[in-house]
Amino acid sequence: MKYYLVAGEASGDLHGANLMAALKARDPQAEFRFFGGDLMQAKGGTLVKHYAEMAFMGFLEVALNLRTILKNMKTCKNDILKWRPDVVILIDFPGFNLKIATFCKEKRLPVFYYISPKVWAWNQKRVLKIKKVVDKMFCILPFEVDFYKSWGMEVDYIGNPLLDAVFIHQKNENFIRQNNLGQKPIVALLPGSRRQELKGILPDMLAITDQFPNHQFVIAGAPSFAAEDYASFIGQKLVPVVFDQTYNLLQHASAALVASGTATLETALFHVPQVVLYKGNAITIGIAKMLIKIRFISLVNLIMDREIVKELIQENCTPQKISNELERLLHNQHYRQTMLANYAVLNRKMGKPGASAKTAELMIGYLQKQPA
């Protein structure tokens, strides 16, 4: 069968790659075209557009890059229509993907949505649109099933694919030596995969490094950036950047400073004490505060429905407050152990690996049941 996937950011690339591998294991004749990234490209098929050209986040940022977004959307629609896949699989990235879903529905192409948009966070009435344009929804957060049910929509809960990625990861015991790192304990810096995150968060992360002389700070480089993208922020500081090694970095870290996003959950699954940071455009944040209906921004706290990791957002995301929280993470044993104990509860709540395989099996089953 022919599968067209659309992922618009780093986490979507990861989940898309694992799903492609699972689909290929069950469908040896599988063909892939996709909007995605390096991980998906490594699984085979044709990369039409890299997510590095698509990852705009926030109301103002989207407005400023609207021409590029519309051009990408036109490219996607035309390519789907030309290739005529058996199914279009949309991975999160709702601002873009819900419009693609509407287009595909009009063209009578099956639409599967893998990893639900965060419709429970704001503008919940979008579910009504999703019901019209999405044939099958595959959810990765346990509370999403009841949320969709309250709107009269049945969905498939398949567990969280991050568990698959973490489970299959093999630790590199030579990570320290291969990256010329010292013997001091590591604090991992995960500033995100979008340019506005680098600008908003990385300077505050780097501002505190001199306050912790007994630790070394290491940046997890996003695949959408090059070393020079970080150099202007790092300046003369001795803070290395490691690319394509985020999981190995987390496995060797004593603590982490993490930009809000999928990385917060990955950090928790590797049992690394963390503080979650987010700082965006003031206009974007102002609009978001009026619309968003959730208490937390990190996936860790959302899944647990209580604060187990500290979130420093916008005006609270300052070097002084980051430094204070990192001090607690590194030296307050009760604080560390409480967070690690909560991580263990989170692990049990999320279940076992196998989300990618389960999703692939369900998708192929649904497609085989369709009338010719």
C-alpha positions in Angstrom: 0.0 0.0 0.0 1.0 3.6 -0.5 1.3 5.7 2.7 1.6 9.5 2.7 2.7 10.9 6.1 2.8 14.5 7.2 5.0 15.5 10.2 6.0 19.1 10.9 8.4 18.9 13.8 11.2 16.8 15.4 8.8 14.8 17.6 6.6 14.0 14.6 9.7 12.8 12.7 10.6 10.4 15.5 7.1 9.0 15.8 6.7 8.9 12.0 9.9 6.9 11.6 8.9 4.3 14.2 5.4 4.0 12.6 7.0 3.6 9.1 9.2 0.7 10.4 6.1 -0.9 12.0 4.1 -0.6 8.8 6.9 -2.0 6.7 7.1 -5.0 9.0 3.5 -5.8 8.4 3.3 -4.6 4.8 6.4 -5.6 2.8 5.1 -3.7 -0.2 4.7 -0.5 1.7 5.6 2.7 -0.2 6.2 6.0 1.6 6.1 9.7 0.6 6.2 12.3 3.4 6.8 15.6 4.9 9.1 14.9 7.8 12.8 14.7 8.7 16.0 12.7 8.8 14.7 9.9 10.9 11.8 9.2 8.5 14.1 9.5 5.5 16.3 6.8 7.0 13.4 4.4 6.9 13.1 4.8 3.1 10.6 6.4 0.7 10.6 10.0 -0.5 11.1 13.1 1.6 9.1 15.9 0.0 9.7 18.6 2.5 11.9 18.8 5.7 10.2 19.9 8.9 13.0 22.4 9.4 11.2 24.5 6.7 7.8 24.2 8.5 8.2 24.5 12.3 6.6 27.8 13.2 5.0 28.0 16.6 2.8 30.7 18.1 0.2 33.1 16.7 2.6 35.9 15.8 5.2 33.6 14.3 2.6 31.9 12.1 1.4 35.3 10.9 4.9 36.5 10.1 5.6 33.3 8.1 2.2 32.8 6.5 3.4 33.0 2.9 5.9 30.1 3.6 3.2 28.1 5.4 0.7 28.6 2.5 3.3 27.6 0.0 4.2 24.4 1.9 0.5 23.6 2.2 0.0 24.0 -1.6 3.0 21.8 -2.2 1.6 19.1 0.1 -1.9 19.1 -1.4 -0.5 18.9 -5.0 1.9 16.1 -4.1 -0.8 14.1 -2.4 -3.2 14.5 -5.3 -0.5 13.5 -7.8 0.6 10.4 -5.9 -2.9 9.3 -4.9 -1.9 7.3 -1.7 -4.1 4.6 -0.1 -4.1 6.7 3.1 -2.8 10.0 4.4 -1.4 9.7 7.9 -1.2 13.1 9.7 1.1 13.3 12.8 0.1 16.0 15.3 1.0 19.5 13.9 -2.7 20.6 13.9 -2.6 24.1 12.4 -1.3 22.6 9.2 -2.6 19.0 9.3 -6.3 19.8 10.0 -6.3 21.8 6.7 -4.7 18.9 4.9 -7.3 16.6 6.4 -10.1 18.8 5.1 -8.5 18.7 1.6 -8.1 15.0 1.6 -11.6 14.4 2.7 -12.9 16.5 -0.2 -10.8 14.4 -2.5 -12.2 11.2 -1.0 -8.8 10.0 0.4 -8.8 8.1 3.8 -7.4 10.2 6.6 -5.8 8.7 9.7 -4.6 11.1 12.5 -1.8 9.8 14.6 -1.2 11.7 17.8 -4.2 13.8 18.5 -4.1 17.6 18.3 -4.3 19.2 21.8 -7.9 20.1 21.3 -8.6 19.5 25.0 -6.3 22.5 25.8 -8.2 25.1 23.8 -11.1 25.6 21.4 -12.6 22.2 22.1 -15.2 22.6 19.5 -12.5 21.7 16.9 -13.5 18.1 17.7 -16.7 18.7 15.6 -14.5 19.5 12.6 -12.2 16.5 13.4 -15.2 14.2 13.4 -16.0 15.3 9.8 -12.6 15.2 8.2 -10.7 12.4 10.1 -11.6 8.8 9.5 -9.6 7.3 12.4 -7.9 9.0 15.4 -5.0 7.3 17.3 -4.4 8.8 20.7 -1.3 8.5 22.8 -2.5 10.1 26.1 -4.8 8.1 28.4 -7.2 11.0 29.2 -7.8 11.7 25.5 -10.1 8.7 25.1 -12.7 10.0 27.6 -12.3 13.5 26.2 -13.2 12.5 22.7 -16.0 10.2 24.0 -17.6 13.2 25.7 -17.9 14.7 22.2 -19.3 11.5 20.7 -16.2 10.4 18.9 -14.7 6.9 19.3 -10.9 6.8 19.1 -8.1 4.2 19.4 -5.8 4.5 22.4 -2.5 3.0 21.4 -0.2 3.9 24.3 2.7 6.4 23.9 5.2 5.8 21.1 8.0 7.5 23.1 8.0 4.3 25.1 9.0 2.5 22.0 11.8 4.9 21.2 13.2 4.8 24.7 12.8 1.0 25.0 14.8 0.2 21.8 17.5 2.8 22.5 20.9 1.2 23.2 23.1 3.1 25.6 26.5 4.2 24.3 29.0 3.5 27.1 31.6 5.5 25.2 29.5 8.7 24.9 31.7 10.7 27.3 34.9 9.8 25.6 33.6 10.1 22.0 32.3 13.6 22.7 35.5 14.8 24.6 33.5 15.5 27.7 35.0 15.8 31.2 34.3 13.8 34.3 32.1 16.4 36.0 28.4 15.5 36.4 26.4 16.6 33.3 23.5 19.1 33.2 21.7 18.5 29.9 20.3 21.6 28.1 17.4 20.8 25.8 16.4 24.2 24.3 14.0 22.9 21.6 14.0 22.4 17.9 12.5 25.7 16.8 14.5 28.8 16.1 12.2 31.0 18.3 12.8 28.6 21.2 16.6 29.0 20.8 16.3 32.7 20.9 13.9 32.8 23.8 15.2 30.1 26.1 18.9 29.2 25.3 20.4 32.5 26.5 18.7 32.1 29.9 20.0 28.5 30.2 23.5 29.6 29.3 23.4 32.5 31.7 23.6 30.3 34.8 26.4 27.9 33.7 29.2 29.8 35.6 27.2 29.4 38.8 27.8 25.7 38.8 31.5 25.2 38.4 31.3 21.6 39.6 29.1 20.6 36.7 29.5 20.6 32.9 26.6 21.8 30.7 26.0 20.0 27.4 23.4 21.1 24.7 21.3 18.6 22.9 21.6 19.8 19.3 18.4 19.6 17.3 18.7 17.9 13.8 17.1 21.0 12.2 20.1 23.2 13.3 23.9 23.2 12.6 26.7 24.0 15.1 26.9 27.6 14.0 23.2 28.1 15.0 24.3 27.6 18.6 27.7 29.3 18.4 26.3 32.9 18.6 24.5 32.1 21.8 27.4 30.1 23.4 30.1 32.8 22.7 33.2 32.1 24.8 31.5 29.6 27.2 32.8 26.0 27.2 29.5 24.4 26.5 29.6 21.7 23.8 26.7 20.8 21.5 26.1 17.1 20.7 23.9 16.2 17.7 21.7 13.1 17.3 22.6 11.9 20.8 19.9 13.3 23.0 19.0 10.0 24.6 22.6 9.2 25.3 23.0 12.7 26.8 20.0 12.1 29.1 21.3 8.7 30.1 24.5 10.4 31.4 22.9 13.5 32.9 22.4 14.4 36.6 19.7 17.0 35.7 18.2 18.8 32.8 16.8 22.1 31.7 14.2 21.4 29.1 12.1 23.5 26.8 8.4 22.6 27.0 7.4 19.9 24.5 7.9 16.2 23.9 11.4 16.4 25.4 9.9 16.9 28.9 8.3 13.4 28.7 11.5 11.9 27.2 13.5 13.3 30.1 11.1 11.9 32.6 11.2 8.4 30.9 15.0 8.5 31.3 14.5 9.4 35.0 16.4 12.7 34.8 15.3 15.4 37.3 14.3 18.4 35.3 12.9 21.9 35.3 10.6 22.9 32.3 11.1 26.2 30.6 9.1 28.2 28.2 9.4 31.8 26.9 7.6 33.0 23.8 6.6 36.2 22.0 4.6 38.4 24.4 1.7 38.8 22.0 1.5 35.0 21.4 1.6 34.3 25.2 -1.1 36.9 25.9 -3.4 35.4 23.3 -2.6 31.8 24.6 -3.5 32.8 28.2 -6.9 33.9 27.1 -7.6 30.7 25.1 -5.8 27.8 26.8 -7.8 25.9 29.5 -5.1 23.7 31.1 -3.2 24.1 34.3 0.2 22.9 33.0 2.2 23.0 29.8 4.5 20.0 30.3 3.4 16.6 29.2 4.7 15.2 32.5 2.4 17.3 34.6 -0.5 17.0 32.2 -0.4 13.2 32.3 -0.1 13.1 36.1 -2.7 15.9 36.5 -0.5 17.5 39.1 2.8 19.4 39.3 5.7 16.9 39.6 8.2 19.0 37.7 8.6 22.8 38.1 7.4 24.9 35.1 9.0 28.3 34.6 7.0 30.2 32.0 7.5 33.6 30.4 8.2 36.2 33.1 9.1 33.4 35.6 11.7 32.0 33.1 14.7 34.1 34.3 18.3 33.1 35.0 17.8 33.6 38.7 14.8 31.3 39.0 16.4 28.7 36.7 19.5 28.7 38.9 17.4 28.3 42.0 15.5 25.3 40.6 18.7 23.7 39.3 20.3 24.1 42.7 17.3 22.1 44.2 17.5 19.4 41.5 21.2 18.9 42.1 21.6 19.2 45.8 18.2 18.7 47.5 18.0 15.0 47.9 14.4 14.9 49.1 13.4 17.0 46.1 15.2 14.8 43.7 13.9 11.5 45.2 10.4 12.8 45.2 10.6 13.7 41.5 12.1 10.3 40.7 9.4 8.5 42.6 6.8 10.4 40.7 8.5 9.4 37.5 8.1 5.8 38.4 4.3 6.4 38.9 4.3 8.1 35.5 6.0 5.1 33.9 3.3 2.7 35.2 0.5 5.1 34.1 1.9 5.2 30.6 2.0 1.4 30.2 4.3 -0.7 28.1 6.0 -0.2 24.8 4.4 -1.3 21.5 2.4 1.8 20.4 4.0 1.9 16.9 3.3 -1.8 16.3 -0.3 -1.6 17.6 -1.0 1.5 15.5 0.4 -0.1 12.3 -1.7 -3.2 12.9 -4.9 -1.2 13.4 -4.2 1.0 10.4 -3.6 -1.9 8.1 -6.7 -3.6 9.5 -8.9 -0.6 8.8 -7.5 -0.2 5.3 -8.1 -3.8 4.4 -11.7 -3.5 5.5 -12.4 -0.6 3.2 -14.5 -1.3 0.1 -12.4 -1.5 -3.0 
